[in-house]
Amino acid sequence: MAEPKITPLARRLAEENGIDWRRLQGTGPEGTIVERDILAFLAKVMAGEVDLPPMPEEAPPLPPEEELKRVQAVLDREGVDLE
């Protein structure tokens, strides 16, 4: 199944709001997803009719000493000696 068509503005709005636009039905020419489709979906979310899937959280950065250990392990595995 081919990916639906979407206008650049609609794509940006969807991505900025965590919307999987591939699941939406477009109302533009030839079923193209347009800005009003994204805004209508957001209105349903705000009204509580639709739930957005949770956004994945980024892993917290490693403490500096853990990061150094990880880098050293990679260097050791690759046979790189910094001395």
C-alpha positions in Angstrom: 0.0 0.0 0.0 1.4 3.4 -1.0 1.9 6.1 1.5 -0.8 8.8 1.4 0.0 12.2 -0.2 0.5 15.1 2.3 1.3 18.7 1.8 4.5 20.1 3.3 2.7 22.3 5.8 0.4 19.4 6.9 3.5 17.1 7.3 5.2 19.7 9.5 2.2 20.3 11.6 1.7 16.5 12.1 5.3 15.9 13.0 5.5 18.8 15.4 2.4 17.5 17.2 3.4 13.8 17.2 0.7 12.7 14.8 1.1 9.7 12.6 -0.3 11.3 9.5 -0.1 8.0 7.6 -3.3 6.9 9.5 -5.3 9.9 8.5 -7.8 10.2 5.6 -7.0 13.2 3.5 -9.8 15.6 2.3 -7.6 17.4 -0.4 -7.4 16.6 -4.1 -7.0 12.8 -4.7 -7.1 12.2 -0.9 -4.1 14.4 -0.1 -3.8 15.2 3.6 -3.9 19.0 4.0 -3.6 21.4 6.9 -7.3 21.2 7.8 -7.1 17.4 8.2 -4.3 17.8 10.8 -6.1 20.6 12.6 -9.4 18.6 12.6 -7.5 15.7 14.2 -5.9 18.0 16.8 -9.4 19.3 17.6 -10.5 15.7 18.3 -7.5 15.2 20.5 -8.3 18.4 22.4 -11.9 17.3 22.8 -10.8 14.0 24.2 -12.3 12.0 21.3 -8.9 10.6 20.3 -5.8 9.9 22.3 -2.3 10.5 20.9 0.1 7.7 21.4 2.7 8.6 24.1 5.9 10.2 22.7 9.0 8.1 23.3 11.2 9.7 25.9 14.9 10.2 25.2 17.2 8.3 27.4 19.0 10.6 29.9 22.7 11.2 29.1 25.2 8.9 30.8 27.2 10.3 33.7 30.7 11.4 32.4 32.5 8.4 34.1 30.0 5.9 32.5 30.5 7.6 29.1 34.3 7.3 29.4 34.0 3.7 30.3 31.8 3.0 27.3 34.2 4.9 25.0 37.2 3.0 26.4 35.4 -0.3 25.9 34.8 0.6 22.2 38.4 1.6 21.8 39.7 -1.6 23.4 37.4 -3.7 21.2 38.7 -1.9 18.1 42.4 -2.3 19.3 43.0 1.4 19.6 45.7 2.4 22.1 45.8 6.1 22.9 49.2 5.9 24.6 
